[in-house]
Amino acid sequence: ADLLNRALSDAERVSAAYPERAEPRVWEAIVLASLARVEGGLGALGKAKRSRDLLLEAEKIDPAVMHGSIYTTLGSLYAKVPGWPIGFGDRKLAREYLDKALQVDPDGIDANYFYADFLAGTRQYAQASLYLERALKAPPRPGREDADAGRRGEAEALLATLRREHGDALAQNAARAGT
């Protein structure tokens, strides 16, 4: 959390220095969303809301910035945050944002991973495994090698969990698809 708090301070400074740019808002939002995930509980809700608001501001500036990161992060937030009356979570909006992320970056590691994570959370395990396979085949992003390695690790772990816990369902769907 200390590293994320330092990253948040840096992101806030950059956002303030470049108010006309979408990228700093997106990075600040991603750090806030990460902090919210690490902290958990109701105390994290304020960070999640601030993250959502920054992403909506960035969308007005440049919706396709950073390979659809706005939509990937919004989709993940709407999927993970509790719904009303506690929070703003909404599975329908989560799917809409994650679909937009895939439209912007159909072969991207983040768009495919977060869509798979959403599908797994809605018990669509076979579909989730397909998107995880796509995430693992995503082309590398120059300058983002560490992030890609971390995301690949997350995708491999989720795919292994799906195979271990839902292997029969995955095999049945593969057989029906003729693969």
C-alpha beads as a LAMMPS data file, in Angstrom:
LAMMPS data file: protein, C-alpha beads

179 atoms
178 bonds

1 atom types
1 bond types

-500.0 500.0 xlo xhi
-500.0 500.0 ylo yhi
-500.0 500.0 zlo zhi

Masses

1 110.0

Atoms # bond

1 1 1 0.000 0.000 0.000
2 1 1 2.930 2.361 0.664
3 1 1 4.138 2.027 -2.918
4 1 1 0.619 2.683 -4.220
5 1 1 0.240 5.733 -1.982
6 1 1 3.506 7.146 -3.357
7 1 1 2.328 6.373 -6.893
8 1 1 -0.955 8.135 -6.130
9 1 1 0.886 11.270 -4.948
10 1 1 2.917 11.273 -8.160
11 1 1 -0.174 10.703 -10.312
12 1 1 -2.047 13.528 -8.567
13 1 1 0.837 15.929 -9.243
14 1 1 0.982 14.966 -12.924
15 1 1 -2.814 15.271 -13.277
16 1 1 -2.692 18.743 -11.756
17 1 1 0.175 19.768 -14.055
18 1 1 -1.596 18.535 -17.217
19 1 1 -5.333 19.104 -16.700
20 1 1 -6.009 19.035 -20.463
21 1 1 -4.598 15.473 -20.859
22 1 1 -6.505 12.236 -20.374
23 1 1 -3.515 9.985 -19.593
24 1 1 -2.680 11.399 -16.140
25 1 1 -6.307 11.051 -15.057
26 1 1 -6.354 7.442 -16.237
27 1 1 -3.142 6.608 -14.357
28 1 1 -4.439 8.309 -11.218
29 1 1 -7.699 6.369 -11.553
30 1 1 -5.860 3.062 -12.005
31 1 1 -3.770 3.709 -8.884
32 1 1 -6.887 4.652 -6.904
33 1 1 -8.687 1.508 -8.094
34 1 1 -5.659 -0.583 -7.108
35 1 1 -5.579 1.030 -3.663
36 1 1 -9.289 0.381 -3.245
37 1 1 -8.787 -3.287 -4.157
38 1 1 -5.872 -3.648 -1.707
39 1 1 -7.675 -1.862 1.140
40 1 1 -11.086 -3.440 0.573
41 1 1 -14.137 -2.785 2.673
42 1 1 -16.290 0.314 2.879
43 1 1 -13.262 2.544 3.387
44 1 1 -12.187 1.789 -0.173
45 1 1 -15.455 2.992 -1.670
46 1 1 -14.370 6.655 -1.725
47 1 1 -11.269 5.734 -3.730
48 1 1 -13.345 3.655 -6.144
49 1 1 -15.781 6.556 -6.662
50 1 1 -12.929 9.005 -7.250
51 1 1 -11.391 6.553 -9.713
52 1 1 -14.704 6.299 -11.599
53 1 1 -15.054 10.089 -11.719
54 1 1 -11.506 10.554 -13.060
55 1 1 -12.141 7.961 -15.759
56 1 1 -15.372 9.665 -16.823
57 1 1 -13.474 12.975 -17.032
58 1 1 -10.734 11.323 -19.106
59 1 1 -13.335 9.806 -21.421
60 1 1 -14.545 13.300 -22.304
61 1 1 -10.982 14.268 -23.281
62 1 1 -9.904 11.155 -25.235
63 1 1 -12.035 7.997 -24.975
64 1 1 -9.562 5.711 -26.783
65 1 1 -6.478 6.775 -24.827
66 1 1 -4.129 4.065 -23.574
67 1 1 -5.704 1.243 -25.610
68 1 1 -9.115 1.462 -23.944
69 1 1 -7.833 1.588 -20.364
70 1 1 -10.689 3.920 -19.459
71 1 1 -13.262 1.281 -20.368
72 1 1 -11.284 -1.631 -18.945
73 1 1 -10.954 0.086 -15.579
74 1 1 -14.543 1.349 -15.526
75 1 1 -15.784 -2.136 -16.361
76 1 1 -13.734 -3.654 -13.596
77 1 1 -14.901 -1.038 -11.089
78 1 1 -18.573 -1.533 -11.941
79 1 1 -18.078 -5.313 -11.680
80 1 1 -16.243 -5.299 -8.338
81 1 1 -17.826 -2.452 -6.359
82 1 1 -20.965 -3.407 -4.411
83 1 1 -24.241 -2.198 -5.876
84 1 1 -26.821 0.132 -4.422
85 1 1 -27.367 1.097 -1.616
86 1 1 -23.725 0.666 -0.634
87 1 1 -21.916 1.519 -3.844
88 1 1 -22.290 2.108 -7.561
89 1 1 -21.588 -1.428 -8.805
90 1 1 -23.678 -2.531 -11.771
91 1 1 -23.072 -5.714 -13.787
92 1 1 -24.891 -4.386 -16.854
93 1 1 -22.687 -1.278 -16.979
94 1 1 -19.630 -3.434 -16.265
95 1 1 -20.366 -5.551 -19.343
96 1 1 -21.013 -2.462 -21.489
97 1 1 -17.689 -0.880 -20.515
98 1 1 -15.773 -4.119 -20.935
99 1 1 -17.361 -4.579 -24.384
100 1 1 -16.169 -1.065 -25.288
101 1 1 -12.673 -1.934 -24.084
102 1 1 -12.642 -4.948 -26.408
103 1 1 -13.859 -2.784 -29.294
104 1 1 -10.956 -0.372 -28.740
105 1 1 -8.321 -3.077 -28.132
106 1 1 -9.654 -6.499 -29.221
107 1 1 -6.290 -8.252 -28.897
108 1 1 -5.102 -6.436 -25.765
109 1 1 -4.062 -8.266 -22.642
110 1 1 -5.975 -6.009 -20.237
111 1 1 -9.239 -5.885 -22.192
112 1 1 -9.311 -9.667 -22.550
113 1 1 -8.208 -10.410 -18.991
114 1 1 -10.738 -8.111 -17.332
115 1 1 -13.554 -9.339 -19.573
116 1 1 -12.595 -12.917 -18.626
117 1 1 -12.527 -11.983 -14.945
118 1 1 -16.011 -10.486 -15.312
119 1 1 -17.289 -13.611 -17.108
120 1 1 -15.814 -15.870 -14.431
121 1 1 -17.551 -13.751 -11.788
122 1 1 -20.867 -14.324 -13.570
123 1 1 -20.226 -18.095 -13.813
124 1 1 -19.613 -18.065 -17.566
125 1 1 -16.516 -20.205 -17.166
126 1 1 -16.138 -21.510 -20.716
127 1 1 -16.356 -18.013 -22.189
128 1 1 -13.973 -16.728 -19.527
129 1 1 -11.408 -19.355 -20.473
130 1 1 -11.565 -18.266 -24.124
131 1 1 -10.837 -14.644 -23.207
132 1 1 -8.030 -15.729 -20.880
133 1 1 -6.447 -17.636 -23.778
134 1 1 -6.711 -14.467 -25.883
135 1 1 -5.124 -12.439 -23.078
136 1 1 -2.222 -14.872 -22.932
137 1 1 -1.691 -14.512 -26.687
138 1 1 -1.792 -10.701 -26.593
139 1 1 1.094 -8.894 -28.255
140 1 1 3.620 -7.315 -25.886
141 1 1 3.291 -3.623 -25.105
142 1 1 6.596 -1.753 -25.470
143 1 1 7.568 -0.180 -22.178
144 1 1 4.971 -2.214 -20.266
145 1 1 6.866 -5.485 -19.985
146 1 1 6.518 -5.689 -16.192
147 1 1 2.794 -4.930 -16.328
148 1 1 2.342 -7.516 -19.090
149 1 1 4.223 -10.144 -17.094
150 1 1 2.055 -9.455 -14.040
151 1 1 -1.163 -9.587 -16.048
152 1 1 -0.063 -12.820 -17.767
153 1 1 0.541 -14.289 -14.323
154 1 1 -2.962 -13.267 -13.239
155 1 1 -4.457 -14.725 -16.428
156 1 1 -2.562 -18.009 -15.986
157 1 1 -3.672 -18.246 -12.354
158 1 1 -7.340 -17.596 -13.178
159 1 1 -7.236 -20.051 -16.080
160 1 1 -5.690 -22.700 -13.817
161 1 1 -8.414 -22.073 -11.235
162 1 1 -11.146 -22.397 -13.858
163 1 1 -9.644 -25.626 -15.164
164 1 1 -9.254 -27.036 -11.651
165 1 1 -12.682 -26.014 -10.340
166 1 1 -14.767 -26.143 -13.542
167 1 1 -12.822 -28.454 -15.838
168 1 1 -15.823 -30.671 -16.578
169 1 1 -17.910 -27.718 -17.766
170 1 1 -15.020 -26.443 -19.889
171 1 1 -14.542 -29.873 -21.467
172 1 1 -18.259 -30.224 -22.233
173 1 1 -18.345 -26.829 -23.909
174 1 1 -15.219 -27.649 -25.915
175 1 1 -16.770 -30.927 -27.040
176 1 1 -19.955 -29.132 -28.114
177 1 1 -17.893 -26.594 -30.034
178 1 1 -16.070 -29.426 -31.790
179 1 1 -12.638 -28.570 -30.471

Bonds

1 1 1 2
2 1 2 3
3 1 3 4
4 1 4 5
5 1 5 6
6 1 6 7
7 1 7 8
8 1 8 9
9 1 9 10
10 1 10 11
11 1 11 12
12 1 12 13
13 1 13 14
14 1 14 15
15 1 15 16
16 1 16 17
17 1 17 18
18 1 18 19
19 1 19 20
20 1 20 21
21 1 21 22
22 1 22 23
23 1 23 24
24 1 24 25
25 1 25 26
26 1 26 27
27 1 27 28
28 1 28 29
29 1 29 30
30 1 30 31
31 1 31 32
32 1 32 33
33 1 33 34
34 1 34 35
35 1 35 36
36 1 36 37
37 1 37 38
38 1 38 39
39 1 39 40
40 1 40 41
41 1 41 42
42 1 42 43
43 1 43 44
44 1 44 45
45 1 45 46
46 1 46 47
47 1 47 48
48 1 48 49
49 1 49 50
50 1 50 51
51 1 51 52
52 1 52 53
53 1 53 54
54 1 54 55
55 1 55 56
56 1 56 57
57 1 57 58
58 1 58 59
59 1 59 60
60 1 60 61
61 1 61 62
62 1 62 63
63 1 63 64
64 1 64 65
65 1 65 66
66 1 66 67
67 1 67 68
68 1 68 69
69 1 69 70
70 1 70 71
71 1 71 72
72 1 72 73
73 1 73 74
74 1 74 75
75 1 75 76
76 1 76 77
77 1 77 78
78 1 78 79
79 1 79 80
80 1 80 81
81 1 81 82
82 1 82 83
83 1 83 84
84 1 84 85
85 1 85 86
86 1 86 87
87 1 87 88
88 1 88 89
89 1 89 90
90 1 90 91
91 1 91 92
92 1 92 93
93 1 93 94
94 1 94 95
95 1 95 96
96 1 96 97
97 1 97 98
98 1 98 99
99 1 99 100
100 1 100 101
101 1 101 102
102 1 102 103
103 1 103 104
104 1 104 105
105 1 105 106
106 1 106 107
107 1 107 108
108 1 108 109
109 1 109 110
110 1 110 111
111 1 111 112
112 1 112 113
113 1 113 114
114 1 114 115
115 1 115 116
116 1 116 117
117 1 117 118
118 1 118 119
119 1 119 120
120 1 120 121
121 1 121 122
122 1 122 123
123 1 123 124
124 1 124 125
125 1 125 126
126 1 126 127
127 1 127 128
128 1 128 129
129 1 129 130
130 1 130 131
131 1 131 132
132 1 132 133
133 1 133 134
134 1 134 135
135 1 135 136
136 1 136 137
137 1 137 138
138 1 138 139
139 1 139 140
140 1 140 141
141 1 141 142
142 1 142 143
143 1 143 144
144 1 144 145
145 1 145 146
146 1 146 147
147 1 147 148
148 1 148 149
149 1 149 150
150 1 150 151
151 1 151 152
152 1 152 153
153 1 153 154
154 1 154 155
155 1 155 156
156 1 156 157
157 1 157 158
158 1 158 159
159 1 159 160
160 1 160 161
161 1 161 162
162 1 162 163
163 1 163 164
164 1 164 165
165 1 165 166
166 1 166 167
167 1 167 168
168 1 168 169
169 1 169 170
170 1 170 171
171 1 171 172
172 1 172 173
173 1 173 174
174 1 174 175
175 1 175 176
176 1 176 177
177 1 177 178
178 1 178 179
